[in-house]
Amino acid sequence: MNRIKTIGLAVLTILLATAFTVDIDLETKLLLNDKVELKVPKDFNIMSKELMQLKYPSERRPTLVYSNESGGINVALNLTQSRASQQLIPVYKDNFVRTFKNLYPSAEWKDSGVKTIDGRKVGYLELITPAIDTEIYNLMFFTDLDGQLLLCTFNCTRKSIEEWTPTAKEIMSSLKIK
């Protein structure tokens, strides 16, 4: 009888675990004049210029943003004017960490570092920052492209973190520079 209860409990645990796992379909996109390959959720669309201006009021808004229908979950790319090379990626990572710690002293830090993705150094920061009415999960990752800093960001609200964090990391791991 105990064996049946144990098996039943194991099956129930597996069913509950998989019931809350969301499978998010990604598709590979060629971006920025086909120089960047990145997986993006299939149901995301390019954010309109009007919505980009509202969501990113600074003139330093991203070059390209893919977003879900509500605009609450985004994958953004920004080819900046900042000079960059593979040797500078760790330096940029340290500077970004310092900057974000100063800008958001109450941020909840998850991780930061430099990884090798597709043979290239890619710096990243993973943190939760305060916003007006919620908190925002941010996974920023960056590398060099044609001597400039390419900055990519995945963000979503606190309520979507559990569901989207694995996908955010898969998006980062899919980065390829052509």
Secondary structure by P-SEA (a helix, b strand, c coil): caaaaaaaaaaaaaaaaaaabbbbbbbbbbcccccbbbbcccccccccaaaaaaaccccccccbbbbccccccbbbbbbccccccccaaaaaaaaaaaaaaaacccccccbbbbbbcccbbbbbcccccccccbbbbbbbbbbbcccbbbbbbbbbccccccccaaaaaaaaaacccc
